[in-house]
């Protein structure tokens, strides 16, 4: 479903380790980190409506627009 799969981790476990490491680094630097569960159907619709590829930039934009 994503257009940047070549830049993604090979497994969920690899991604999760990286996520936890990055989250801890950001917290240690004073950032407030909010966890979001992304509804993939809503992400797909969002990207389609805006003419975006489903990639890291679009995922970040989508999450930043969640209220």
N, CA, C and O atoms as a GROMACS GRO file, in nm:
protein
  268
    1UNK      N    1   0.081  -0.119   0.000
    1UNK     CA    2   0.000   0.000   0.000
    1UNK      C    3   0.086   0.127   0.000
    1UNK      O    4   0.036   0.234  -0.034
    2UNK      N    5   0.213   0.117   0.038
    2UNK     CA    6   0.298   0.236   0.044
    2UNK      C    7   0.388   0.244  -0.079
    2UNK      O    8   0.422   0.143  -0.141
    3UNK      N    9   0.425   0.365  -0.112
    3UNK     CA   10   0.508   0.388  -0.230
    3UNK      C   11   0.657   0.393  -0.200
    3UNK      O   12   0.738   0.402  -0.291
    4UNK      N   13   0.694   0.387  -0.072
    4UNK     CA   14   0.835   0.394  -0.036
    4UNK      C   15   0.882   0.269   0.040
    4UNK      O   16   0.962   0.278   0.132
    5UNK      N   17   0.831   0.154  -0.001
    5UNK     CA   18   0.862   0.030   0.072
    5UNK      C   19   1.010  -0.003   0.072
    5UNK      O   20   1.058  -0.072   0.162
    6UNK      N   21   1.084   0.044  -0.028
    6UNK     CA   22   1.228   0.016  -0.032
    6UNK      C   23   1.304   0.087   0.081
    6UNK      O   24   1.413   0.045   0.118
    7UNK      N   25   1.245   0.193   0.134
    7UNK     CA   26   1.312   0.265   0.243
    7UNK      C   27   1.261   0.223   0.381
    7UNK      O   28   1.304   0.278   0.483
    8UNK      N   29   1.170   0.127   0.384
    8UNK     CA   30   1.113   0.081   0.510
    8UNK      C   31   1.196  -0.034   0.567
    8UNK      O   32   1.278  -0.094   0.498
    9UNK      N   33   1.172  -0.064   0.692
    9UNK     CA   34   1.238  -0.176   0.759
    9UNK      C   35   1.190  -0.308   0.699
    9UNK      O   36   1.082  -0.314   0.641
   10UNK      N   37   1.270  -0.412   0.714
   10UNK     CA   38   1.235  -0.542   0.660
   10UNK      C   39   1.123  -0.611   0.737
   10UNK      O   40   1.051  -0.694   0.681
   11UNK      N   41   1.107  -0.577   0.864
   11UNK     CA   42   1.004  -0.642   0.945
   11UNK      C   43   0.946  -0.541   1.043
   11UNK      O   44   1.004  -0.435   1.069
   12UNK      N   45   0.830  -0.576   1.097
   12UNK     CA   46   0.768  -0.492   1.199
   12UNK      C   47   0.858  -0.485   1.321
   12UNK      O   48   0.869  -0.379   1.383
   13UNK      N   49   0.921  -0.595   1.356
   13UNK     CA   50   1.009  -0.598   1.473
   13UNK      C   51   1.124  -0.499   1.458
   13UNK      O   52   1.157  -0.427   1.551
   14UNK      N   53   1.185  -0.496   1.338
   14UNK     CA   54   1.293  -0.400   1.312
   14UNK      C   55   1.242  -0.257   1.323
   14UNK      O   56   1.306  -0.172   1.384
   15UNK      N   57   1.126  -0.232   1.264
   15UNK     CA   58   1.066  -0.099   1.270
   15UNK      C   59   1.037  -0.060   1.414
   15UNK      O   60   1.066   0.052   1.455
   16UNK      N   61   0.982  -0.152   1.491
   16UNK     CA   62   0.944  -0.121   1.629
   16UNK      C   63   1.065  -0.088   1.715
   16UNK      O   64   1.060   0.004   1.796
   17UNK      N   65   1.174  -0.162   1.697
   17UNK     CA   66   1.297  -0.131   1.771
   17UNK      C   67   1.346   0.009   1.737
   17UNK      O   68   1.384   0.086   1.826
   18UNK      N   69   1.344   0.043   1.609
   18UNK     CA   70   1.388   0.175   1.565
   18UNK      C   71   1.295   0.284   1.620
   18UNK      O   72   1.340   0.390   1.663
   19UNK      N   73   1.166   0.256   1.616
   19UNK     CA   74   1.067   0.349   1.669
   19UNK      C   75   1.092   0.378   1.817
   19UNK      O   76   1.095   0.493   1.859
   20UNK      N   77   1.110   0.272   1.896
   20UNK     CA   78   1.132   0.289   2.040
   20UNK      C   79   1.261   0.366   2.068
   20UNK      O   80   1.266   0.451   2.157
   21UNK      N   81   1.366   0.335   1.992
   21UNK     CA   82   1.494   0.404   2.009
   21UNK      C   83   1.479   0.553   1.977
   21UNK      O   84   1.523   0.639   2.054
   22UNK      N   85   1.417   0.582   1.864
   22UNK     CA   86   1.399   0.721   1.823
   22UNK      C   87   1.310   0.796   1.921
   22UNK      O   88   1.338   0.911   1.955
   23UNK      N   89   1.203   0.731   1.966
   23UNK     CA   90   1.112   0.792   2.061
   23UNK      C   91   1.188   0.829   2.189
   23UNK      O   92   1.170   0.939   2.242
   24UNK      N   93   1.270   0.739   2.238
   24UNK     CA   94   1.345   0.765   2.362
   24UNK      C   95   1.445   0.879   2.343
   24UNK      O   96   1.462   0.962   2.433
   25UNK      N   97   1.509   0.886   2.228
   25UNK     CA   98   1.603   0.995   2.200
   25UNK      C   99   1.530   1.128   2.201
   25UNK      O  100   1.577   1.225   2.261
   26UNK      N  101   1.415   1.134   2.134
   26UNK     CA  102   1.339   1.259   2.130
   26UNK      C  103   1.293   1.301   2.269
   26UNK      O  104   1.301   1.419   2.305
   27UNK      N  105   1.244   1.206   2.348
   27UNK     CA  106   1.200   1.237   2.484
   27UNK      C  107   1.316   1.288   2.568
   27UNK      O  108   1.301   1.382   2.645
   28UNK      N  109   1.433   1.225   2.553
   28UNK     CA  110   1.550   1.268   2.630
   28UNK      C  111   1.596   1.408   2.593
   28UNK      O  112   1.665   1.474   2.671
   29UNK      N  113   1.559   1.454   2.473
   29UNK     CA  114   1.593   1.589   2.429
   29UNK      C  115   1.484   1.689   2.462
   29UNK      O  116   1.492   1.807   2.425
   30UNK      N  117   1.380   1.642   2.533
   30UNK     CA  118   1.276   1.733   2.579
   30UNK      C  119   1.153   1.742   2.491
   30UNK      O  120   1.063   1.821   2.519
   31UNK      N  121   1.147   1.663   2.385
   31UNK     CA  122   1.030   1.664   2.298
   31UNK      C  123   0.915   1.588   2.363
   31UNK      O  124   0.937   1.493   2.438
   32UNK      N  125   0.794   1.630   2.334
   32UNK     CA  126   0.676   1.555   2.372
   32UNK      C  127   0.640   1.466   2.254
   32UNK      O  128   0.618   1.515   2.143
   33UNK      N  129   0.634   1.338   2.278
   33UNK     CA  130   0.608   1.242   2.170
   33UNK      C  131   0.469   1.184   2.190
   33UNK      O  132   0.438   1.128   2.295
   34UNK      N  133   0.386   1.197   2.089
   34UNK     CA  134   0.252   1.141   2.091
   34UNK      C  135   0.245   1.021   1.998
   34UNK      O  136   0.288   1.028   1.883
   35UNK      N  137   0.193   0.912   2.049
   35UNK     CA  138   0.176   0.792   1.966
   35UNK      C  139   0.041   0.799   1.895
   35UNK      O  140  -0.059   0.838   1.955
   36UNK      N  141   0.039   0.760   1.769
   36UNK     CA  142  -0.084   0.757   1.691
   36UNK      C  143  -0.095   0.623   1.622
   36UNK      O  144   0.004   0.568   1.572
   37UNK      N  145  -0.215   0.570   1.619
   37UNK     CA  146  -0.243   0.454   1.536
   37UNK      C  147  -0.305   0.508   1.408
   37UNK      O  148  -0.411   0.572   1.412
   38UNK      N  149  -0.240   0.484   1.297
   38UNK     CA  150  -0.286   0.538   1.169
   38UNK      C  151  -0.385   0.441   1.106
   38UNK      O  152  -0.355   0.324   1.086
   39UNK      N  153  -0.503   0.492   1.075
   39UNK     CA  154  -0.604   0.415   1.001
   39UNK      C  155  -0.559   0.416   0.855
   39UNK      O  156  -0.564   0.520   0.789
   40UNK      N  157  -0.518   0.302   0.805
   40UNK     CA  158  -0.461   0.295   0.671
   40UNK      C  159  -0.561   0.331   0.563
   40UNK      O  160  -0.524   0.388   0.460
   41UNK      N  161  -0.688   0.298   0.585
   41UNK     CA  162  -0.790   0.336   0.487
   41UNK      C  163  -0.803   0.488   0.479
   41UNK      O  164  -0.816   0.544   0.370
   42UNK      N  165  -0.800   0.554   0.595
   42UNK     CA  166  -0.808   0.700   0.597
   42UNK      C  167  -0.684   0.763   0.535
   42UNK      O  168  -0.693   0.864   0.466
   43UNK      N  169  -0.568   0.704   0.560
   43UNK     CA  170  -0.444   0.753   0.500
   43UNK      C  171  -0.451   0.742   0.348
   43UNK      O  172  -0.412   0.835   0.277
   44UNK      N  173  -0.499   0.631   0.299
   44UNK     CA  174  -0.510   0.610   0.154
   44UNK      C  175  -0.604   0.712   0.092
   44UNK      O  176  -0.575   0.767  -0.014
   45UNK      N  177  -0.718   0.736   0.157
   45UNK     CA  178  -0.814   0.835   0.106
   45UNK      C  179  -0.753   0.975   0.110
   45UNK      O  180  -0.767   1.052   0.015
   46UNK      N  181  -0.685   1.008   0.219
   46UNK     CA  182  -0.620   1.138   0.234
   46UNK      C  183  -0.521   1.161   0.120
   46UNK      O  184  -0.522   1.267   0.056
   47UNK      N  185  -0.436   1.063   0.096
   47UNK     CA  186  -0.335   1.077  -0.009
   47UNK      C  187  -0.400   1.086  -0.147
   47UNK      O  188  -0.358   1.165  -0.232
   48UNK      N  189  -0.502   1.006  -0.169
   48UNK     CA  190  -0.573   1.009  -0.297
   48UNK      C  191  -0.637   1.146  -0.320
   48UNK      O  192  -0.626   1.202  -0.430
   49UNK      N  193  -0.702   1.199  -0.219
   49UNK     CA  194  -0.768   1.330  -0.232
   49UNK      C  195  -0.670   1.443  -0.256
   49UNK      O  196  -0.704   1.542  -0.321
   50UNK      N  197  -0.549   1.430  -0.204
   50UNK     CA  198  -0.449   1.536  -0.218
   50UNK      C  199  -0.349   1.510  -0.330
   50UNK      O  200  -0.258   1.589  -0.354
   51UNK      N  201  -0.366   1.396  -0.399
   51UNK     CA  202  -0.275   1.363  -0.509
   51UNK      C  203  -0.134   1.330  -0.461
   51UNK      O  204  -0.037   1.359  -0.531
   52UNK      N  205  -0.123   1.271  -0.343
   52UNK     CA  206   0.007   1.241  -0.284
   52UNK      C  207   0.041   1.094  -0.298
   52UNK      O  208  -0.047   1.008  -0.298
   53UNK      N  209   0.170   1.065  -0.310
   53UNK     CA  210   0.217   0.928  -0.297
   53UNK      C  211   0.207   0.892  -0.149
   53UNK      O  212   0.220   0.979  -0.062
   54UNK      N  213   0.184   0.765  -0.121
   54UNK     CA  214   0.179   0.722   0.019
   54UNK      C  215   0.322   0.693   0.063
   54UNK      O  216   0.371   0.580   0.051
   55UNK      N  217   0.388   0.797   0.114
   55UNK     CA  218   0.527   0.785   0.156
   55UNK      C  219   0.544   0.853   0.292
   55UNK      O  220   0.448   0.900   0.352
   56UNK      N  221   0.667   0.857   0.337
   56UNK     CA  222   0.695   0.914   0.468
   56UNK      C  223   0.649   1.058   0.484
   56UNK      O  224   0.596   1.096   0.588
   57UNK      N  225   0.668   1.136   0.382
   57UNK     CA  226   0.626   1.276   0.387
   57UNK      C  227   0.474   1.286   0.401
   57UNK      O  228   0.423   1.364   0.482
   58UNK      N  229   0.401   1.206   0.323
   58UNK     CA  230   0.254   1.208   0.331
   58UNK      C  231   0.205   1.154   0.465
   58UNK      O  232   0.109   1.207   0.521
   59UNK      N  233   0.271   1.049   0.517
   59UNK     CA  234   0.231   0.996   0.647
   59UNK      C  235   0.250   1.102   0.756
   59UNK      O  236   0.164   1.118   0.843
   60UNK      N  237   0.362   1.173   0.752
   60UNK     CA  238   0.387   1.279   0.851
   60UNK      C  239   0.283   1.390   0.838
   60UNK      O  240   0.231   1.439   0.939
   61UNK      N  241   0.253   1.428   0.717
   61UNK     CA  242   0.154   1.533   0.693
   61UNK      C  243   0.017   1.488   0.743
   61UNK      O  244  -0.055   1.566   0.806
   62UNK      N  245  -0.019   1.364   0.715
   62UNK     CA  246  -0.148   1.309   0.758
   62UNK      C  247  -0.159   1.312   0.911
   62UNK      O  248  -0.260   1.357   0.965
   63UNK      N  249  -0.057   1.265   0.978
   63UNK     CA  250  -0.061   1.261   1.125
   63UNK      C  251  -0.062   1.401   1.183
   63UNK      O  252  -0.129   1.425   1.284
   64UNK      N  253   0.008   1.494   1.122
   64UNK     CA  254   0.011   1.631   1.175
   64UNK      C  255  -0.124   1.700   1.160
   64UNK      O  256  -0.149   1.800   1.227
   65UNK      N  257  -0.209   1.650   1.073
   65UNK     CA  258  -0.341   1.708   1.053
   65UNK      C  259  -0.450   1.641   1.136
   65UNK      O  260  -0.565   1.682   1.131
   66UNK      N  261  -0.415   1.538   1.212
   66UNK     CA  262  -0.512   1.472   1.299
   66UNK      C  263  -0.540   1.562   1.419
   66UNK      O  264  -0.447   1.612   1.484
   67UNK      N  265  -0.663   1.582   1.445
   67UNK     CA  266  -0.701   1.670   1.556
   67UNK      C  267  -0.766   1.590   1.666
   67UNK      O  268  -0.805   1.645   1.769
   0.00000   0.00000   0.00000
